[in-house]
Amino acid sequence: MDVTPYASAPVLAAYRYCEAVTGQQARNFAYGIRLLPTGKRHAMSALYAFSRRVDDIGDGPLGADAKRARLAATRALLDRIRAGEVEEDDTDPVAVALAHAARHFPIPLGGLDELIDGVLMDVAGRTYETWDDLSGYCRCVAGAIGRLSLGVFGTVPGARDAARAPEYADTLGLALQLTNILRDVREDAASGRVYLPADDLAKFGCSAGFGAATVPAEADFTGLVHFEVRRARGLFEEGFRLLPMLDRRSGACVAAMAGIYRRLLDRIARDPEAVLRGRVSLPGHEKAYVAVRGLTGLDARGVSRQAAAPTVRGTA
């Protein structure tokens, strides 16, 4: 579906602004959405730009009360978009682009309310005792993005188990977020945030946190990381069942974005303490390779074979 060739000049300018934000702020995401046709790529850029605005409020230097006020104003803007009150000549390009995208794709905008709720948890300094607690947060800040994206992608007619597509999109979002949490564990600690469940930290002697490039000798940081990596890999395996339900280019987009994070997870697993020394990332040529694999359908075909195979529970 490509609606943007018929869009007005202000709308096209708004989309270009959102694409610029995406290219500058989210290179992994940008690698994926460049595989989409124009209309879907524009819609995904609008979703990202709005989401980025919410995240930047939560991560910014303002005090807690000011952040809550800004988030309330952003939610009010979302209400205006939902009500069809944002006009093409509005001075906010993100609002213009998202309003146009929401008119042409069945985007469940309530997912952006969930994102705001998740950022409010950050503002409140929430910590998480168990994986169930953390997964609730992850469903707000990442699972909701998966479901929003599915509104743009759609599913192919007659796709097997298509009713479960939102569930798989949500689970894939959890996998991406848990990978982010592992990658950013020291950076988050420097900001006073600890996302990994307290139960897991205690189990591996890591309750003291991650304020240095090394961990105390008695802490089993490697064990903790490998434990969380196994959890994330299970989420990826489940979430990748979404791929065969998508058209070729939408599937390529998801395969590229998730494939980049899955490879990032593998890199973290090989050298767990690397996340304490700096941000772990993939070189551009490796990201390009993952994108090509997605476009050729290799990942989607592999997931199709896995989905058809019997599942053996309790294996590593």
ZIHUSUL-V181702 format. One line per field, one symbol per residue. psi: psi as a letter, one per 40 degrees, with the letter a starting at -180 (. if undefined). A space follows every 50 residues. Layout:
psi: ???
This chain:
psi: hheddeiiddddddddddddddddegddddddeeeiiddddddddddddd ddddddddeaeiidddddddddddddddddddefehideiehdddddddd dddeighgeddddddddddddddefiihdiddddddddddeddddddddd dddiiihehhfdeedddddddddddddddddddeddddddeehhdihddd dddeffeeafeieiiidehgdddddddddddddddddddeeddeeiiddd ddddddddddddddddddddgdedeeeihhiiiddddddddddddeeddd dddddddeiihhiei.
